[in-house]
Structures are given as structure tokens and as C-alpha cells.
Amino acid sequence: MLTAIILAAGESSRMGRPKALLGWKGRPFIEHVCLALRAAGVENRVVVLGRASGEILSAWQPGGEKTTVNPRPEDGQLASLRAGLEAAGINAGAFMVCLADQPTINPETYKALIAFWRSRPGAIAIPRVERISPSPGEPLFKRGHPIIIPAVHRHLCFEGPLDKGLHWVTHHPSVEIADLEVADRETIRDFDTPQQYEELLAGELER
């Protein structure tokens, strides 16, 4: 059983307001992420909220998602993942780590990553896209989200230093990484600043 853990507990300090509630195409970011996961057939979904949990839940109605709160969002992404893992329980076979500020990922990308992971169930599956104009010495590919962590590596998410984040988990010597090359460049796109959000809205208007 695969469980999606959607991380929406960030402080959104650069954006100045909860990114999960930013509007796009008539829906908040968090709803776009959840809709894509539902379309991809991911039945078990946990949304991890932070200090803005009350504001988010006042404006967004979960559609079957379980919600939990990271009481210390200042501890970073790994702390939020731990809260999600605890809420998900120990019966899940793997965890798909998703970001609430990635509303533009195509549901087919989620499906492709899931199918890829199922062919390599012991590996951490990560999507990657080819860089358009890599600098000299820069890798030809860039990894993005979501990533799928098999349950066998769940313990690493609780052992890793909080300040190292998921990087510590994905670079642990005991894990195998399976990279899936995808065409969906939205896997490496998120929205941290008002300018990035304005660019998304401008692109929507252009279409």
C-alpha cells in the first residue's frame, strides 16, 4: 500500500502567506496536489500542516485526506515528514513525499513514478529531468519531487539529523536510488516567492 504524504507545514516566509492556499485555476495549491494524487489512484493521502493549519482548514476542505500537524515546522522538512509518517502508521509499503507548492505536476507523472517504483520496490524512486542548458561541470539531470521511499527505509527518516533534511536519507549508504527520467519539468518547479507565483499566473493568462 502506497501512502502520499503532502508537506504543507512550511513557514512560507518568502511568500508571505501560506503557499498551500495560493490560488491557481480557481483552486488552492493544496487542492491541485490532492486532485492530481486522486487522479493517479493514490487512495491514502496525509497532509502535514504547520502553524497555519487553522487558516488552511478554514479555507480548504479535505476530500478524503487525513491531516496532521507538525508542531515545530521550524525544524524543517524532515520534521514534517516524520509527522506524516506517524500519522500514516506502519502498514504502508511505501511513502510518496509530495510538496504542497507543486500544484502543476501532471497526474500521469505520479502514475509513471508509481509504476516505476513498483518495478524496483526496494529502491527510493526519484524523478529527474534533463537540464536545458547545464553549466560546465553541472550534472545533465536535475532531481525533483515527488519521491517514493519504501517502508524498509522508514527508520532513516527518524534517524537523520533534522538540519540535513531528506538529502541525508536519499544519500545514506544503505539505500539504492532509482532515477526515472521524466519530461514533466513541473517536478523541479516550486513556488517560494511572490515573483515565482506571479510568473505562474502570467503563464496561465497567456494560455
Secondary structure by P-SEA (a helix, b strand, c coil): cbbbbbbcccccccccccccccccccccaaaaaaaaaaaacccbbbbbbccaaaaaaaccccccbbbbbcccccccaaaaaaaaaaaacccccbbbbbbcccccccaaaaaaaaaaaaaccccbbbbbbbbcccccccccccccccbbbcccaaaaaaacccccccccccccccbbbbbbbccccccccccccaaaaaaaaaaaaac
